[in-house]
């Protein structure tokens, strides 16, 4: 027994000649939220499907909650909850009916399934809508009910596959706050997302996945630091002066974004760089709208690490 | 080993839960259920009174038509099965079920049980309407039950064809293509007209249609025109052959969802 809730070693899954998982390694500690970040088609959903016993990996060792997903699928299923990309609910049935059905399928027995359904409806603020058919629910409500359905037996490990894709900001906030309360209860959460903000907000650690493998791993801060530390951003009033600024300012490795009238460069000594830039701007008579020091965003980390960096920059 | 032992001990409970799920859906959508039941009745009335007769049919046309409509209703049940299975696949409901510690086979067993129940209901409604129109079965009670048994056996075979096609198609859009094909197959039978009155090749095709075998045997058991004695065997064998092919195909296809 280890302290890992999820262990993946060299997982491979091929469709035709496309490698959805190409020797992926991943370890997730118990009781943490782990973000899996990657562009579309990076293998995130395949990973979740393998972890939740829906897909058999072609090769590699995959253990969830201490059990092998291939040989001990039943033991894994008793300990996990799955929230897929689309709300997997019976649209024509009511919220309570859905939860009761899933409770019975978890073999809770009729009475406990009913009690659990009421409990979860109350916890997710759906108590008074339990009778309405799910098709009449809003996107956020549906997602909350979906989340409730994946929590019937307080799973040890919960998989959330792009839980907020397609939700409006309000629905997204609802789901985020639900996930946060969950984590307090000791559940291990693996969350895939395309939204860097989501990983930044929710995850203790993040794995960046591209082309079926993990290309970087760490806390949000570690990842940001690994991408090159602090930067100074200078926004000029006149884009025509960008060339002059590039030549005159005491910066190396600067990048120019003409549309945003922006000049951005990595710095080592934050304060010295800032005062140097301000002084150089004054001496050269260049008008700046904004000068700022900042950490790289996760977006930059992401673009830096994934193959699409070239296309996107 | 303990995996399967655990799982099978719940096989019945899970199958019942899945069947109940469908019953709950019916209770939620009474109009849809009514429309489904009314459709064959409408067909019966249309062909019985509007069209009013079939080529080469001697004797009372309602006597000939009702067994044909019963068989046709069973054949068209395939569409309902396909729609239900593809809908659950597409919505990801099947994935959620598969990630639960339930007997996975219960998903298919529940589907079959619910569809068979619906078919029993469909037969009852159609027979009741026939009765109200003055139609009577002329055979014994045993023969009557035998006929109902043959119809349900045929429906059971169509059910597994439907599950297999749905798993192959995967998407509800593909169901439309099958729906369009079900019609000619349903009508290229002896449901409405006698094959003897058709051009030779067409008559042969129609007689070979498994649905025609069932209809002919049911007519025989009801003592209706167009019945041929000794046809019950074919009406038993054909569905069993279809089942022997499509049941393992569907089960294999379902297992391959994890590929």
Contacts between the chains, C-beta under 8 A, distances in Angstrom:
chain1	res1	chain2	res2	distance
A	49	B	95	7.8
A	52	B	99	4.8
A	53	B	98	7.5
A	53	B	99	6.3
A	53	B	258	7.7
A	54	B	95	5.7
A	54	B	98	5.6
A	54	B	99	6.0
A	54	B	257	7.5
A	54	B	258	6.2
A	55	B	258	5.6
A	55	B	259	7.4
A	56	B	258	5.3
A	56	B	259	6.9
A	72	B	3	6.7
A	73	B	3	6.7
A	74	B	2	7.9
A	74	B	3	4.1
A	74	B	4	7.9
A	74	B	6	5.7
A	74	B	7	5.8
A	74	B	101	5.8
A	75	B	3	7.2
A	77	B	99	6.0
A	77	B	100	6.0
A	77	B	101	4.2
A	78	B	101	4.4
A	80	B	99	6.8
A	82	B	95	7.5
A	82	B	96	6.4
A	82	B	99	4.4
A	84	B	92	4.7
A	84	B	95	5.8
A	84	B	96	6.9
A	85	B	92	7.3
A	86	B	91	6.6
A	86	B	92	5.0
A	87	B	91	7.8
A	87	B	92	7.6
A	88	B	91	6.2
A	88	B	92	3.8
A	88	B	93	5.0
A	88	B	95	6.2
A	88	B	96	4.0
A	89	B	91	7.5
A	89	B	93	7.1
A	90	B	21	6.8
A	90	B	25	7.1
A	90	B	93	6.5
A	91	B	91	7.1
A	92	B	25	5.1
A	92	B	28	5.1
A	92	B	29	5.9
A	93	B	21	7.5
A	93	B	24	5.8
A	93	B	25	6.4
A	93	B	28	6.2
A	94	B	28	7.7
A	97	B	24	5.8
A	101	B	17	6.4
A	101	B	20	7.8
A	101	B	21	5.6
A	101	B	24	7.9
A	102	B	96	7.7
A	102	B	100	7.1
A	104	B	13	7.5
A	104	B	17	4.5
A	105	B	14	6.3
A	105	B	17	5.8
A	105	B	97	6.9
A	105	B	100	4.9
A	105	B	101	8.0
A	105	B	102	4.5
A	106	B	100	6.4
A	106	B	101	6.6
A	106	B	102	7.8
A	107	B	10	5.8
A	107	B	13	7.0
A	107	B	101	7.1
A	107	B	102	7.7
A	133	B	28	6.3
A	149	B	96	7.3
A	150	B	96	7.9
